[in-house]
Amino acid sequence: MNLLTPQLTIDLAAIQANYKLLRDKASPAVTGAAVKANGYGLGVVPVVKALYAAGCRTFFTAYLQEAILVRKALPDAVIAPLHGVSEKDFAETRVQNIIPVLNSLKEIENWSNFGKKRDEKLPSFIHLDSGMNRLGLPPNEQEVLINNPDSLKSLQVRAWMSHFSSSDEFNNPITTKQRDQFKSLLAKLPPAPASLCNSSGIFWGKDYLFDLVRPGVALYGVNPTPQQTNPMHPVIELKAPILQTRDVDSSMTVGYGATHRITRKGRIATLALGYADGYLRSLSGRGKVKIGDFLAPIVGRISMDLTTVDVSDVPEAVAHPGALATIIGPRRTVDTVAAEAGTIGYEILTSLGARYERHYVGATGA
């Protein structure tokens, strides 16, 4: 362990426990896993191996390159890049046995034509937009598909997919509207399994589950049920060492721009952590860290490599060079830090930097 480097501990057993909780909640639907963005910042290879050991067999990435990384780790899993695949990568996609998510009529046509040339019915997921207006076939293309079902003859449709926009808001009728719209589309299309739920969607109940659910952020400990107690197990602990402490007095300032002015005698501790590590600059003057049993507020601007905190009310025996400040951990959850930063847990996780000394603990067999 490098005592001058921030320490990130990732509990793979907690990820497995979260998967099993979601799997049981979603049953009898199959539970896959979204592992895009490097496993939500936690390291895609150890994450997918832990999830596979827990029974997961279907994985969703964003890009083909991510899917290929997962394939190297899991030779027999179902792996689907949500962004689809470009024509130049079709051959590699087949070699790697990766199933693209098709988001437009053009993508359906191109993938079908590739299959015809190979005399194969190619597997695919097809994304139908139900109100997100981001990816997926828009309503006009859905109508074309409904009226031309023969355009799917060269494909194996593994599942029809859509995506909720507001399922983390449990009083928002948009979610029910999207569910109903998706059901209406399914009734007009050739039969195939259906997939709609993300992490929060699983908690809307059996009528929303369909055949396959695709949890993401809940696997990694972020609360899928805001305003309610988090049902998930915490997954990460992030600690940063104190590099230096100093006595300060009124009229002195701290950090770039002299944004924090000292108003009383006290002490400042400098942590080995900054925005280059994904510790967001928006936490300047707003966030807190835990040192021992004490909370210490961030003062001054977070800089590239360093963060300063006020330890005036923390005993010197606790806040001293070499001591570790808990950035994320017990009573300092990902969601807590996200709220202080004015963002969401997704951004906190996916911003976790490459300079941390990472420790993976706790993975078990299925």
KASUL-V177981 format. One record per residue. N is the residue number from 0. RES is the residue in one letter. PHI is phi in radians with two decimals (none if undefined). PSI is psi in radians with two decimals (NA if undefined). OMEGA is omega in degrees with one decimal (* if undefined). Layout:
n=<N,N>
res=<RES,RES>
phi=<PHI,PHI>
psi=<PSI,PSI>
omega=<OMEGA,OMEGA>
This chain:
n=<0,1,2,3,4,5,6,7,8,9,10,11,12,13,14,15,16,17,18,19,20,21,22,23,24,25,26,27,28,29,30,31,32,33,34,35,36,37,38,39,40,41,42,43,44,45,46,47,48,49,50,51,52,53,54,55,56,57,58,59,60,61,62,63,64,65,66,67,68,69,70,71,72,73,74,75,76,77,78,79,80,81,82,83,84,85,86,87,88,89,90,91,92,93,94,95,96,97,98,99,100,101,102,103,104,105,106,107,108,109,110,111,112,113,114,115,116,117,118,119,120,121,122,123,124,125,126,127,128,129,130,131,132,133,134,135,136,137,138,139,140,141,142,143,144,145,146,147,148,149,150,151,152,153,154,155,156,157,158,159,160,161,162,163,164,165,166,167,168,169,170,171,172,173,174,175,176,177,178,179,180,181,182,183,184,185,186,187,188,189,190,191,192,193,194,195,196,197,198,199,200,201,202,203,204,205,206,207,208,209,210,211,212,213,214,215,216,217,218,219,220,221,222,223,224,225,226,227,228,229,230,231,232,233,234,235,236,237,238,239,240,241,242,243,244,245,246,247,248,249,250,251,252,253,254,255,256,257,258,259,260,261,262,263,264,265,266,267,268,269,270,271,272,273,274,275,276,277,278,279,280,281,282,283,284,285,286,287,288,289,290,291,292,293,294,295,296,297,298,299,300,301,302,303,304,305,306,307,308,309,310,311,312,313,314,315,316,317,318,319,320,321,322,323,324,325,326,327,328,329,330,331,332,333,334,335,336,337,338,339,340,341,342,343,344,345,346,347,348,349,350,351,352,353,354,355,356,357,358,359,360,361,362,363,364,365>
res=<M,N,L,L,T,P,Q,L,T,I,D,L,A,A,I,Q,A,N,Y,K,L,L,R,D,K,A,S,P,A,V,T,G,A,A,V,K,A,N,G,Y,G,L,G,V,V,P,V,V,K,A,L,Y,A,A,G,C,R,T,F,F,T,A,Y,L,Q,E,A,I,L,V,R,K,A,L,P,D,A,V,I,A,P,L,H,G,V,S,E,K,D,F,A,E,T,R,V,Q,N,I,I,P,V,L,N,S,L,K,E,I,E,N,W,S,N,F,G,K,K,R,D,E,K,L,P,S,F,I,H,L,D,S,G,M,N,R,L,G,L,P,P,N,E,Q,E,V,L,I,N,N,P,D,S,L,K,S,L,Q,V,R,A,W,M,S,H,F,S,S,S,D,E,F,N,N,P,I,T,T,K,Q,R,D,Q,F,K,S,L,L,A,K,L,P,P,A,P,A,S,L,C,N,S,S,G,I,F,W,G,K,D,Y,L,F,D,L,V,R,P,G,V,A,L,Y,G,V,N,P,T,P,Q,Q,T,N,P,M,H,P,V,I,E,L,K,A,P,I,L,Q,T,R,D,V,D,S,S,M,T,V,G,Y,G,A,T,H,R,I,T,R,K,G,R,I,A,T,L,A,L,G,Y,A,D,G,Y,L,R,S,L,S,G,R,G,K,V,K,I,G,D,F,L,A,P,I,V,G,R,I,S,M,D,L,T,T,V,D,V,S,D,V,P,E,A,V,A,H,P,G,A,L,A,T,I,I,G,P,R,R,T,V,D,T,V,A,A,E,A,G,T,I,G,Y,E,I,L,T,S,L,G,A,R,Y,E,R,H,Y,V,G,A,T,G,A>
phi=<none,-1.52,-1.25,-1.80,-2.01,-1.04,-1.99,-2.01,-1.86,-2.05,-1.59,-1.20,-1.14,-1.18,-1.08,-1.09,-1.12,-1.14,-1.05,-1.17,-1.08,-1.19,-1.04,-1.18,-1.15,-1.56,-0.93,-1.60,-1.11,-1.31,-1.89,-1.64,-2.66,-1.50,-2.21,-1.14,0.93,1.01,1.05,0.92,1.54,-1.74,1.86,-1.14,-1.18,-1.10,-1.14,-1.21,-1.13,-1.15,-1.15,-1.09,-1.09,-1.48,1.97,-1.29,-2.21,-2.21,-2.28,-2.04,-1.97,-1.61,-1.94,-1.05,-1.02,-1.14,-1.06,-1.16,-1.06,-1.14,-1.04,-1.07,-1.46,-2.29,-1.11,-2.09,-1.42,-1.47,-2.29,-2.34,-1.41,-1.19,-1.41,1.45,-2.41,-1.34,-1.01,-1.14,-1.84,-1.03,-1.09,-1.12,-1.05,-1.23,-1.02,-1.48,0.95,-1.87,-1.86,-1.29,-1.58,-1.67,-1.98,-2.74,-1.08,-1.11,-1.15,-1.07,-1.08,-1.14,-1.17,-1.09,-1.11,-1.10,-1.15,-1.07,-1.09,-1.68,0.98,-2.26,-1.62,-1.47,-1.26,-2.81,-1.82,-2.11,-1.67,-1.92,-1.20,-2.11,2.35,-1.29,0.95,-2.29,-2.02,1.83,-1.09,-1.30,-0.94,-1.13,-1.31,-1.08,-1.11,-1.06,-1.15,-1.05,-1.47,-2.33,-1.08,-1.13,-1.16,-1.76,-1.06,-1.60,-2.11,-1.72,-1.43,-1.24,-2.94,-1.48,-2.22,-2.59,-2.52,-1.22,-1.70,-2.46,-1.23,-1.43,-1.90,-1.35,-1.92,-1.65,-1.21,-1.02,-1.11,-1.14,-1.07,-1.14,-1.00,-1.15,-1.13,-1.10,-1.03,-1.08,-1.13,-1.05,-1.17,-1.78,-1.93,-0.98,-1.14,-2.88,-0.99,-2.27,-2.46,-2.33,-1.39,-1.63,-0.96,-1.19,-1.02,-1.03,-1.54,-1.47,1.99,-1.04,-1.22,-1.93,-1.40,0.99,-1.81,-2.51,-1.94,-2.26,-1.16,-2.25,-1.09,-1.12,-1.02,-1.79,1.71,-1.32,-1.23,-1.47,-2.20,-0.95,1.26,-2.20,-1.07,-1.18,-1.41,-1.60,-1.45,-1.14,-1.97,-2.08,-2.33,-2.09,-2.25,-2.23,-1.36,-1.37,-1.53,-2.81,-2.19,-2.64,-1.42,-2.34,-2.53,-1.01,1.52,-1.47,-2.20,-2.26,1.41,-1.03,1.30,0.84,-1.29,-1.97,-1.88,-1.26,-2.03,-2.75,-1.08,-3.02,-2.41,-2.07,-1.97,-1.87,-1.75,-1.42,-2.94,-2.71,-1.21,-1.20,-1.67,1.52,-1.51,-1.07,-1.10,-1.15,-1.37,-0.98,1.23,-2.22,-1.48,-2.41,-2.22,-1.96,-2.14,1.09,-1.73,-1.96,-1.64,-2.17,-1.35,-1.27,-2.20,1.29,-1.41,-1.18,-1.86,-1.02,-2.12,-2.39,-2.35,-1.90,-2.28,-1.51,-1.96,-1.03,-1.79,-1.90,-0.98,-1.06,-1.20,-1.73,-1.77,-2.53,-0.95,1.73,-1.22,-1.80,-1.66,-1.48,-1.55,-2.32,2.96,-0.95,1.13,-2.35,-1.30,-0.96,-1.16,-1.10,-1.11,-1.06,-1.09,-1.13,-1.47,1.28,-2.44,-2.14,-1.02,-0.95,-1.22,-1.07,-1.14,-1.30,-1.61,-0.96,-1.41,-1.44,-1.52,-1.14,-1.42,-1.68,-2.24,-1.79,-2.32,1.50,-1.14,-2.23,-1.25,-1.06>
psi=<2.25,1.99,-0.14,0.11,2.43,2.53,2.14,2.05,2.23,2.06,1.71,-0.52,-0.58,-0.67,-0.75,-0.74,-0.68,-0.70,-0.80,-0.63,-0.80,-0.69,-0.79,-0.66,-0.63,-0.21,2.41,0.12,2.63,2.43,2.00,-2.80,2.32,2.13,0.40,3.02,0.85,0.83,0.84,0.66,-0.06,-0.10,1.78,-0.65,-0.93,-0.58,-0.85,-0.58,-0.70,-0.75,-0.69,-0.75,-0.46,-0.06,-0.06,2.38,-0.06,2.21,2.42,2.23,3.14,-0.86,2.76,-0.71,-0.68,-0.71,-0.68,-0.66,-0.75,-0.70,-0.71,-0.56,-0.53,1.62,-0.44,0.27,2.77,2.17,2.25,2.09,2.14,-0.45,-0.06,-2.95,2.40,2.74,-0.64,-0.29,0.12,-0.81,-0.77,-0.63,-0.74,-0.72,-0.69,-0.03,0.88,2.45,1.96,2.62,2.14,2.23,0.05,2.88,-0.65,-0.72,-0.68,-0.80,-0.81,-0.75,-0.68,-0.80,-0.65,-0.72,-0.70,-0.71,-0.52,0.00,0.79,2.56,1.88,2.41,2.60,2.71,2.49,2.17,2.15,2.09,2.30,0.35,-0.12,-0.55,0.92,-1.41,2.91,2.78,2.18,2.97,-0.72,-0.64,-0.53,-0.73,-0.72,-0.75,-0.75,-0.67,-0.14,1.09,-0.37,-0.32,-0.19,0.03,-0.49,0.16,2.61,1.87,1.83,-0.59,2.55,2.39,2.66,-3.11,2.27,2.54,-0.45,0.50,-0.23,-0.02,1.75,-0.04,0.22,2.05,-0.18,-0.63,-0.78,-0.68,-0.75,-0.74,-0.81,-0.69,-0.72,-0.77,-0.75,-0.72,-0.76,-0.60,-0.35,-0.09,2.81,2.51,2.39,2.80,2.80,2.58,2.17,-0.64,2.32,-2.88,-0.97,-0.59,-0.54,-0.51,0.08,-0.24,3.02,-0.57,-0.09,-0.10,-0.65,-2.44,-0.43,2.26,2.69,1.14,2.61,-1.51,-0.52,-0.53,-0.50,0.24,-0.10,2.51,2.04,-0.06,1.20,2.61,0.04,2.88,2.38,2.07,-0.13,2.75,2.42,2.49,-0.60,2.67,2.20,2.20,2.53,2.41,2.59,2.15,-0.58,2.59,2.73,2.63,2.46,2.85,2.95,2.59,-0.22,2.78,2.92,2.26,3.11,2.43,0.02,0.74,-0.37,2.18,2.28,2.37,-0.07,2.87,2.43,-2.81,2.50,2.37,2.43,2.17,2.56,1.37,2.36,-2.99,-0.33,-0.29,0.08,0.16,1.80,2.41,-0.43,-0.21,-0.14,2.18,0.10,-0.59,3.01,2.73,2.85,2.20,1.95,-2.23,0.23,2.49,2.36,2.18,2.55,2.31,2.54,3.10,2.40,2.26,-3.03,-0.73,-0.14,2.62,2.38,2.40,2.63,1.98,0.47,-0.55,0.24,2.25,2.50,-0.49,-0.31,-0.81,1.67,2.79,2.29,-0.39,2.66,2.27,2.33,2.05,-0.81,2.32,-2.75,2.23,0.13,1.18,2.91,-0.74,-0.63,-0.83,-0.70,-0.75,-0.72,-0.56,-0.13,0.59,-2.74,2.81,-0.56,-0.80,-0.65,-0.83,-0.86,-0.15,-0.11,2.25,2.90,-0.19,-0.15,2.54,1.96,2.41,2.13,2.25,2.72,-0.01,2.46,2.95,3.09,NA>
omega=<176.1,-173.2,178.1,-174.2,174.5,-174.9,177.8,178.3,-177.4,-175.7,-178.1,176.2,176.7,175.2,178.0,179.0,177.4,176.9,-177.5,176.3,-179.7,177.6,-179.8,178.9,-174.8,-177.3,13.9,176.5,173.2,179.4,172.8,-179.9,170.3,-176.8,-179.6,178.7,177.8,-179.0,-178.5,174.9,-172.3,-179.8,-168.1,-175.4,177.2,179.7,-176.6,177.2,177.5,179.8,178.2,178.2,178.1,175.6,-179.4,-179.5,-178.1,-172.9,179.9,173.9,172.3,-172.3,175.5,-178.6,176.9,-179.8,-180.0,175.2,178.8,179.1,179.6,-180.0,-173.9,-173.6,-173.5,179.7,168.5,-175.6,-174.7,173.2,-174.5,-179.8,-175.7,-176.2,178.0,-176.8,-177.9,-177.9,-177.4,-177.0,178.5,178.3,178.8,179.2,-177.9,-178.5,178.8,-175.4,-177.4,166.7,-178.1,-170.5,-179.0,175.8,179.7,178.4,176.3,-179.9,-176.8,179.8,176.9,-179.2,176.9,178.2,179.1,179.1,-179.1,-176.1,179.7,166.8,-170.6,177.4,178.7,163.5,178.8,-175.6,177.9,178.5,179.3,176.9,178.1,-179.0,-179.6,172.5,178.5,178.7,176.3,-175.0,-178.8,177.8,175.1,179.4,177.7,-179.2,178.7,-177.8,-179.4,-177.6,179.4,179.0,-180.0,-173.2,-177.9,-177.5,164.5,179.6,-179.7,176.7,164.5,-176.4,164.1,-173.0,178.2,176.1,-167.6,-173.1,175.8,175.0,-166.7,173.8,-174.9,-177.2,179.6,-177.4,177.3,178.0,178.4,177.9,-178.2,178.3,178.5,177.2,179.9,178.1,-178.3,-179.1,-176.7,-174.9,176.6,-175.9,175.6,174.8,-176.9,-177.4,-177.7,-167.8,164.6,-177.3,-176.1,-178.9,-179.7,-174.9,176.4,175.4,-171.8,-176.4,-177.4,-166.6,-174.3,-170.3,-175.7,176.3,-172.0,179.9,176.4,-167.7,179.5,177.3,-172.3,170.5,178.7,-174.9,176.4,-177.9,-178.2,-175.7,172.7,177.7,-179.1,179.5,-173.4,176.6,175.6,-172.4,-174.1,169.2,-179.2,179.3,178.7,-178.8,169.5,179.0,-173.7,169.3,178.3,174.5,179.1,179.6,-177.4,-177.0,175.7,178.2,-176.5,167.1,179.6,178.5,-179.1,-174.1,178.7,179.2,178.8,-178.4,-179.8,173.9,-179.8,-177.3,176.6,174.6,178.8,-177.5,175.7,-175.5,178.4,-176.3,173.6,175.9,-178.1,176.2,-162.4,-179.7,179.1,175.8,179.5,178.0,-176.8,-174.7,177.3,171.7,-179.2,177.8,-169.8,177.4,-173.3,172.6,179.0,-178.1,173.1,177.4,-175.9,-177.9,168.9,180.0,-171.8,-171.9,-169.4,175.4,179.3,-179.3,179.3,179.7,-179.2,-177.2,177.1,-179.6,-179.1,178.5,-179.6,-178.8,-177.8,178.0,-177.8,176.2,-178.3,173.6,177.6,179.0,174.4,-179.3,178.8,-179.2,173.1,-171.2,174.1,-179.0,177.3,179.9,178.8,179.7,178.6,-178.7,-177.9,-178.9,-178.3,-177.7,177.6,-176.0,177.9,-178.4,-173.6,175.7,-177.4,-168.1,-178.8,-174.8,179.4,167.5,-172.0,178.5,177.6,-176.7,160.8,-177.2,178.8,173.9,-177.2,*>
